[in-house]
Amino acid sequence: MRIDYEDASGFKGWADQLWKPENESELAAILRQANAASTPVTIVGGLTGLTGGSVAKGGWAISTEKLAAIEIREGSAVCGPGARLADLQARARETGQFFAPDPTEWMASLGGAIATNASGSRSFRYGSTARHVLALRVALADGRVIEVRRGDPVDFALPALPLPQTTKNSAGYRLRPGMDWVDLFSGSEGTLGVITRAEVRLLPAPGELLTGVIFFPSDAQALEAVDLWRPVKGLRMLEYCDRGALHLIGEKHEAALLIEHELSSDDEFEQWQQRLESSGALLADSWIAASDADRERFRKFRHSMPESVHNRVRRNGFMKVGSDYAVPVEKNREMIRHYRAVMDQRLPGLYVIYGHIGDGHVHVNAMPETQAHFDLAQRTMWEFAEKAVRFGGTVSAEHGLGKRKAHLLRLMYSDAELDAMHSVKRRLDPNWILGPGTLFEARVPQAAIPG
């Protein structure tokens, strides 16, 4: 029976059969059956992805929704791949702890966050998801289940592939000699194995936080503040919203920065007062959190931007068209100037820019109203990807490439480097059943596997 479905970007697909295993043994048995018949398998988490990685194009789909157990420990949590990030954070909060990665979409599953090496606003200080994974249980394509811990080295030879000069990257397999299994599976987008259980690090909840949404009278002043504030010790969030993004959600300002700083002394609060006054920020209009409720309001404010973009684009009948590129921080302002100049010329009034500016990683989102707009936006995003790579950046900083953006990987890697990734894929999934079309544009014929 055909099951039609789509992800949060509007990317549509179907599965010939949908499985919902209730435990690891059931999931492994499904994989053994699929592998024996060379049946394609796509793993489905929360369907909050934006690149089509969880959307099948035929074959079987395996949902992890029933594998959602959460066990909170001191310093870690052990979870099923279907555990929602919101539930993990809520359970951790009850014990005075938190999961440092902060993807914007809290309804995402933990398995999906690991598979794409997701990040978010707090990655400015804490890095992306992979850094916080301590151990994994993974079902391989043939149904074998392995358990790996941080530091367990991959037991076959790997080449050193070039990495972008960015603080974040989720484009392809980040291969290097001596790397461990946890890093190999993290960010592999379900193409090497299926996570059945994950142990992730929890950190003690911080003490006093200074959280704010700071509005500016001009974009230039906001960008100047970014460069001045980026080195501030203890700053864990530095996010940006342009005029278009703010106006989309009803805020009539030219630019805003979202900040969050873990305070360790009263002097730091006074220092922030001085920074804000000297930055030219609109202090009377800005919001400073006085309570946890205020911070939750700010989180919803930040989440409302991508949500509003998605809703507007889908109302117009199109898939989301946006970038997930990051550049070295010293190239950040030049990249933003380029984004704006091109978008103002090609799609004026039909785009917004927001995101993780502290990491040189902002999202450009087009809001096409016609097929011509959509096609132009697609071509423009390809050109932006080329520019990001020339700057030493990445074509995917946190969302992965899935099926929609798999073609971008060849901008970053040569044929020989892609062949090295393909060899790893063939070693762990010889029949190429896991995530067909995800990350790699097409199945690569069998070849001798070195090592």
C-alpha positions, -999 to +999 in steps of 0.1 A: +000+000+000+015+033-011+019+059+017+024+095+006+040+121+029+063+151+030+088+169+053+087+204+067+102+219+035+073+205+014+094+178-003+070+150-012+076+113-015+061+079-008+068+045+007+055+012-005+054+001+032+057+020+065+072+001+095+069+013+131+092-011+151+087-010+189+122-021+198+157-026+184+151-063+176+121-055+154+140-028+136+170-051+130+147-078+116+132-054+092+166-044+079+177-080+075+146-086+054+151-055+033+188-062+027+181-098+016+157-084-010+177-053-018+147-032-009+155+006-003+150+018+032+144+054+044+145+063+081+117+086+093+121+107+124+101+138+132+097+150+096+110+184+106+139+182+081+143+207+052+162+186+027+141+155+020+165+131+038+136+114+056+113+112+026+113+080+006+110+077-031+096+042-030+108+012-010+102+009+027+101+036+053+110+029+090+096+053+115+114+057+148+084+072+166+080+043+190+116+042+200+113+073+221+124+063+256+144+089+277+165+080+307+181+109+325+213+103+343+239+125+361+258+141+332+241+122+304+208+109+289+201+076+272+174+079+245+158+062+217+162+078+183+125+089+182+128+110+214+118+146+208+143+173+217+116+192+235+109+161+258+147+156+263+151+192+274+121+192+297+133+160+314+168+173+317+156+206+332+138+187+360+173+175+372+190+209+368+207+199+335+204+207+298+213+193+264+236+220+249+227+217+212+197+239+205+182+232+171+154+257+164+129+229+158+123+213+192+099+188+177+128+172+159+139+138+170+172+131+186+180+105+160+175+131+133+196+157+151+225+132+153+220+120+117+223+156+104+247+168+130+222+196+138+231+227+157+213+259+165+216+291+185+238+277+213+262+261+189+281+295+190+295+283+223+288+246+225+292+233+190+269+210+170+253+177+181+281+154+173+303+170+200+278+159+227+272+123+216+289+098+240+278+065+226+255+049+200+239+016+192+235+013+155+217-013+133+237-018+101+221-025+068+223-063+072+206-061+106+237-065+128+237-042+158+269-026+170+276-005+201+302+022+199+315+047+223+333+080+219+369+072+212+363+038+196+383+041+164+369+030+130+386-003+123+395+003+086+417+028+069+403+062+061+417+091+041+419+127+053+394+147+033+396+185+033+372+203+057+358+238+054+373+266+074+341+270+094+330+263+129+301+241+117+298+215+089+273+188+081+281+181+044+291+146+037+313+122+057+340+141+076+366+114+070+400+115+087+425+088+097+418+075+132+384+090+135+359+073+158+327+055+150+306+081+168+318+109+145+314+087+114+278+080+121+270+115+133+261+136+102+259+105+079+221+112+074+210+076+079+231+063+050+255+041+070+233+027+097+202+033+118+206+047+153+186+026+178+199+042+210+221+072+219+238+084+250+243+122+249+261+145+273+240+167+296+255+198+312+246+215+345+221+242+340+238+276+340+232+301+368+222+336+359+216+343+322+214+376+304+191+371+274+179+397+250+165+407+217+183+438+208+169+460+180+190+484+159+182+514+138+203+501+109+217+468+096+252+482+096+251+489+133+239+454+140+267+439+119+292+461+137+280+449+170+284+413+159+321+418+153+325+436+186+305+410+207+317+378+191+348+375+213+329+380+246+337+351+269+306+333+281+284+344+252+265+313+241+241+328+215+246+354+188+218+354+163+207+378+136+174+389+120+172+413+091+145+439+083+126+415+061+125+387+087+114+412+114+087+427+093+074+392+084+065+386+120+052+421+127+083+438+142+090+471+126+127+475+131+157+474+107+177+446+124+180+426+156+205+405+174+195+378+199+220+372+226+224+349+256+253+351+280+260+330+310+269+355+337+295+348+363+297+382+380+277+414+385+304+432+365+294+413+334+259+427+335+273+462+338+296+456+309+266+446+288+249+478+297+279+497+284+281+475+252+245+481+244+247+519+250+278+522+228+264+501+200+236+525+191+210+498+199+174+509+204+174+502+241+139+515+248+125+490+222+148+461+230+137+431+252+158+419+281+147+387+298+137+389+335+124+354+339+123+319+324+090+329+308+106+358+290+133+335+277+106+311+264+090+341+247+123+348+230+127+312+219+093+314+203+102+347+187+132+331+171+112+300+160+085+322+145+108+334+117+114+300+099+079+290+107+065+321+091+087+317+060+076+280+056+039+289+059+041+317+034+060+297+008+037+267+012+006+289+009+020+300-024+023+263-035+061+259-034+088+241-015+110+261+008+140+275-010+168+285+014+205+283+021+223+265+049+257+277+040+284+289+064+316+308+057+347+316+079+337+343+103+361+368+088+341+364+055+307+368+072+300+405+064+312+402+028+289+371+023+259+389+037+266+419+015+267+396-015+235+378-004+217+411-001+229+427-033+219+397-054+186+391-037+177+428-039+183+427-077+166+394-084+139+389-058+133+422-041+109+420-012+107+382-015+135+371+008+146+373+044+179+367+061+183+354+097+203+329+117+235+320+134+257+350+126+281+343+154+293+312+134+292+330+100+261+309+092+230+329+082+200+315+063+188+332+031+152+323+025+134+331-007+096+334-007+086+327-043+052+337-056+055+324-091+072+294-108+096+319-124+105+332-089+110+296-077+133+287-106+153+319-101+157+312-064+170+277-071+196+290-095+206+318-071+211+293-042+234+273-063+255+304-071+255+313-034+268+278-026+296+283-051+305+316-035+305+300+000+329+273-011+352+298-027+353+316+007+364+283+024+328+276+036+304+247+036+272+240+016+255+226+047+262+238+082+234+221+101+206+206+080+224+180+060+220+176+022+192+150+020+179+145-015+170+181-023+206+194-019+227+163-026+239+179-058+258+205-038+283+180-024+303+180-056+310+217-051+331+209-020+347+176-031+365+162-061+355+129-078+383+111-059+371+125-026+335+115-033+348+080-043+364+078-008+330+085+008+313+060-016+338+033-005+328+038+032+291+036+022+297+003+003+317-012+032+288-007+056+259-009+032+271-031+002+236-033-013+232+005-011+197+002+006+200+029+033+188+063+023+190+060-015+193+094-031+202+110+003+236+127+004+247+110-028+227+118-060+226+082-072+237+047-063+273+042-071+282+008-088+301-017-067+339-015-068+368-029-049+369-015-014+404-007-002+417-019+031 
